[in-house]
């Protein structure tokens, strides 16, 4: 397999894992909030929004740590194409 196909597969799998992490954090946070608080009325809407925000922030944090770990563990720097590279000819 080429570096381009490895990169495409890695991005697709990492995106799926990120979505699953976000869903898991959202459900866990909302269920725990439902056990602690009575979610009738406005508090339910507030907890739903807070669950969404916590899920996004938590998934970004976990995703970045997981990707960094995978890159180091499986030595992916030499197997993947860099997504963001410096333009040639540019000086600092």
C-alpha positions in Angstrom: 0.0 0.0 0.0 1.2 3.5 -0.7 1.6 6.3 1.8 -1.5 8.1 0.3 -3.7 5.1 0.9 -2.3 4.5 4.4 -3.1 8.2 5.2 -6.6 7.9 3.8 -7.4 4.8 5.8 -5.9 6.3 9.0 -8.0 9.5 8.6 -11.2 7.5 8.0 -10.6 5.2 11.0 -9.5 8.0 13.2 -12.7 10.0 12.3 -14.9 7.0 13.2 -13.1 6.5 16.5 -13.5 10.2 17.3 -17.2 10.1 16.6 -17.6 7.0 18.8 -15.7 8.6 21.6 -17.9 11.7 21.3 -21.1 9.6 21.4 -19.8 7.6 24.4 -18.9 10.8 26.4 -22.2 12.4 25.5 -24.3 9.4 26.6 -22.3 8.8 29.8 -22.4 12.5 30.8 -26.1 12.8 30.1 -27.0 9.5 32.0 -24.9 10.6 35.0 -26.5 14.0 34.9 -29.9 12.3 34.8 -29.0 10.2 37.8 -27.8 13.2 39.8 -30.4 15.8 38.8 -34.1 15.8 38.0 -34.0 16.7 34.3 -37.5 18.1 34.0 -38.0 21.5 32.5 -35.1 23.9 31.8 -32.5 21.9 33.7 -32.9 19.0 31.1 -32.2 21.4 28.2 -29.2 22.9 30.0 -27.8 19.5 30.8 -28.3 18.4 27.2 -26.4 21.4 25.9 -23.7 20.9 28.6 -23.4 17.3 27.6 -22.8 18.2 24.0 -20.1 20.7 24.9 -18.4 18.3 27.3 -18.6 15.6 24.6 -16.9 17.8 22.0 -14.1 19.0 24.3 -13.5 15.6 25.8 -13.4 13.8 22.5 -10.9 16.4 21.1 -8.7 15.9 24.1 -8.9 12.0 24.1 -8.6 11.9 20.3 -5.4 14.0 20.3 -3.8 11.9 23.0 -4.8 8.7 21.2 -3.5 9.8 17.8 -0.2 11.0 19.3 0.2 7.6 21.1 -0.6 5.7 17.9 1.9 7.7 15.9 4.7 7.0 18.4 3.7 3.4 19.1 3.4 2.2 15.5 6.0 4.6 14.0 3.4 6.1 11.6 5.4 9.2 10.7 7.3 7.3 8.0 4.2 5.4 6.8 1.9 8.4 6.3 2.0 11.4 4.1 2.2 14.6 6.1 -1.1 16.5 5.9 0.3 19.9 6.7 3.7 20.6 5.2 5.6 23.8 4.8 5.5 25.4 1.4 8.8 25.1 -0.5 10.7 28.4 -0.9 9.2 30.1 2.1 11.6 31.5 4.6 10.9 32.0 8.3 
